Amino acid sequence: MRVVGAFWILFSIRPVIFFLRTLAASAFNIRPHLSILVNLLLLSGGIGLLVLREWGRWLLLIGLAALLVDAVGPSLLAMRVSPSLLRPILLYGIFIALLCLPQSRAATRK
């Protein structure tokens, strides 16, 4: 579980740092986009999972579900199913399934 948490920390740290730099440069006069909020959610969930907390697992699950809906949702609503949809479905689906396993739930319970 710690490896999964570390992966999502590394995956989401760059956009969050870029947003914080932009926020500081604009004197806090910028609004965050939904993707930035999802990246903050993934970063905090990764940190929580790194220390094996249940809330970290839940934050990652919610963030991954949001990423999956963002990546696949518009194409599915327009009924345009293509092979390019397979990559995000597999990537986010594997992590969602991994976090839903009873073993991961038991690892974060303390």
N, C-alpha and C positions, 0 to 999 in steps of 0.2 A: 504494500500500500504506500509505503514511503517513496518507492520508485515512481509510482503514478503521480503522487503529489509533487515530486521534484520535476517530473516531466511537464506538468501543467504550470509550475512556477516559471520554468525556463521558456515555455511557450507563450506565456502572457506577460512577462516582465517588460519586454521591449515596447509594446504599444502603451503600456501604463506609464513607463518612464518618459516616452515621447509626449504623451498627453500632459504629464506634470510639468515638463519643460515648457510646453506651449502655454499652459495655464499660468506659469510664473512669468513668462515673457509678456503675456497680454494683461498683466496685472489683475488676474482673476476675473476677466471680463469675457469668458468663453463658456459655452454650455457643452456638457459632455454628450456625445452621441451614444446611442444604445450599444454599439459595439464596444465602446470604452467601458461602459458599465458592466457588460458581460465579461470583459477582460479583467476588470477589478474583482468581479465575483469569482472568476477562475483563479486569480492570483491568491485571493484570501482563502478559497477552498483548498488550493494546493498547499498553502502554509498550514492550514488546519489539518490536512491529511498527513503532512510531514510529521506532525507531532501526534498523529493517530487520534484525532478527535472526531466524534460523530458529526458535529456540525460542519466540519470540513468536507466530509463525504457527501453530505446533503447539498452543500454549496456547489460542489463540483457536479453533482447530478443535475441540479437546476441549470447551471451554466452550460453544461454539455447539451442538455435538451434545448436550450435557447439557441446554441450554435447549430444544432441539427435542424431546427425549424427554420433558422435564418438561411442556411445553406440549401436546403431541399424544398422548403415550403412553397416558395413562389413558382418553382418549376412544376411541382405536383399540382398546385392550384390551376395552372394554365394547361394541365394535362400534357405537358411536354416531358416525357420520360426519355432520358438519354443515358448513354453509358457514363457520362461525366458525373452523374448523380451517385454512381456506385462508390466513388472514393470517399466523399464525406459520410455517406451512410455507414460504410465499413469502419472508418476511423472513429467517428463519434459513437457508433453503435457498439463497437468492441469495448470502449471505455465505459459506456453506460452499463453494459452487461457485466463487466468486471466489478463495477462499484455496487451492482445490485446483488451480487453473490452473497450467500449467507456467511461465507468465510470472511469477506471484507467487512461485513457488519459486525462479526464477532471480533475482528481485529481492532475495530475502533471503539468497541464498548469497553468502558472501564469503570 
